[in-house]
């Protein structure tokens, strides 16, 4: 089991709100030794997403499927509703390049 993932962003508040409102992850208290703009979200008990401000952050062009990404499982019954929430939030839904035995997409 992993403890946390860390992502960089130019807008911590917007990124945190996006994950909270689309995936249902909740903001938790930061430890006292974090001296930069950041937010910690609880993904599941003992698992967190750390969102850190990096003023000049730019995603790389090769991240569409094979590059840096985070994969999460989501209930098949709620899969379409998740896609709708992501789209409503302005996320670009990117179809998978490779076929798999399960439905998936990237954003």
C-alpha positions as CSV (number, residue, x, y, z in Angstrom):
1,X,0.0,0.0,0.0
2,X,1.3,3.4,-0.8
3,X,1.3,6.3,1.7
4,X,0.9,9.3,-0.7
5,X,1.3,10.7,-4.2
6,X,2.5,14.2,-4.7
7,X,1.5,16.4,-7.6
8,X,2.6,19.9,-8.6
9,X,0.2,22.7,-9.7
10,X,0.1,26.4,-10.3
11,X,-3.2,26.7,-8.5
12,X,-3.5,24.6,-5.3
13,X,-7.0,25.7,-4.4
14,X,-8.5,24.9,-7.8
15,X,-6.6,21.6,-8.1
16,X,-7.8,20.5,-4.6
17,X,-11.4,21.6,-5.3
18,X,-11.3,19.6,-8.6
19,X,-10.3,16.3,-6.8
20,X,-12.7,16.9,-4.0
21,X,-15.7,17.6,-6.2
22,X,-15.0,15.0,-8.9
23,X,-13.5,12.0,-6.9
24,X,-14.9,12.8,-3.5
25,X,-11.5,13.0,-1.8
26,X,-11.5,15.2,1.3
27,X,-9.0,17.8,2.5
28,X,-7.1,17.0,5.7
29,X,-4.9,19.0,8.0
30,X,-1.4,19.7,6.8
31,X,1.5,18.7,9.1
32,X,3.2,21.6,10.8
33,X,6.4,21.3,8.8
34,X,5.0,22.3,5.4
35,X,6.0,25.9,4.7
36,X,4.7,26.3,1.2
37,X,1.2,26.6,-0.4
38,X,-0.2,23.1,-0.3
39,X,-3.1,20.8,0.5
40,X,-3.3,17.2,1.5
41,X,-6.3,15.1,0.5
42,X,-7.3,11.8,1.9
43,X,-7.9,9.2,-0.9
44,X,-8.5,6.3,1.5
45,X,-7.5,5.6,5.1
46,X,-3.7,6.0,5.2
47,X,-3.5,7.1,1.6
48,X,-3.1,10.7,0.6
49,X,-2.7,13.1,-2.4
50,X,-0.3,15.9,-1.7
51,X,-0.9,19.0,-3.8
52,X,2.1,21.5,-3.9
53,X,2.3,24.9,-5.5
54,X,5.0,25.2,-8.2
55,X,4.7,28.6,-9.9
56,X,6.2,27.6,-13.2
57,X,4.8,24.0,-13.4
58,X,4.0,22.8,-16.9
59,X,2.8,19.3,-17.8
60,X,5.0,17.6,-20.3
61,X,3.6,16.8,-23.8
62,X,4.2,13.1,-23.5
63,X,1.8,12.6,-20.5
64,X,-1.3,11.6,-22.4
65,X,-1.1,7.9,-21.6
66,X,2.4,6.6,-21.1
67,X,3.9,9.4,-19.1
68,X,3.4,10.6,-15.5
69,X,-0.1,9.8,-14.3
70,X,-2.1,8.4,-11.4
71,X,-4.6,5.6,-12.0
72,X,-7.7,5.0,-9.9
73,X,-10.4,2.4,-9.9
74,X,-13.9,3.6,-10.0
75,X,-17.2,1.7,-9.8
76,X,-18.5,0.7,-13.2
77,X,-22.0,1.7,-12.1
78,X,-20.7,5.2,-11.4
79,X,-18.2,5.5,-14.3
80,X,-20.4,7.5,-16.6
81,X,-21.4,9.9,-13.8
82,X,-17.7,10.4,-13.0
83,X,-17.0,11.3,-16.7
84,X,-19.8,13.8,-16.7
85,X,-18.5,15.5,-13.5
86,X,-15.0,15.7,-15.0
87,X,-16.4,17.1,-18.2
88,X,-18.6,19.6,-16.4
89,X,-15.5,20.7,-14.5
90,X,-13.7,21.4,-17.8
91,X,-11.4,18.3,-17.8
92,X,-10.4,17.0,-21.3
93,X,-11.3,13.3,-21.4
94,X,-8.7,11.5,-23.4
95,X,-9.5,8.0,-24.8
96,X,-7.0,5.2,-24.1
97,X,-4.5,4.4,-26.8
98,X,-4.3,0.7,-25.9
99,X,-7.3,-1.7,-25.6
100,X,-7.8,-3.3,-22.2
101,X,-10.4,-5.6,-20.8
102,X,-11.9,-2.8,-18.7
103,X,-13.1,0.7,-19.5
104,X,-10.7,3.5,-19.0
105,X,-9.8,7.1,-20.0
106,X,-7.4,9.8,-19.0
107,X,-7.9,13.4,-18.0
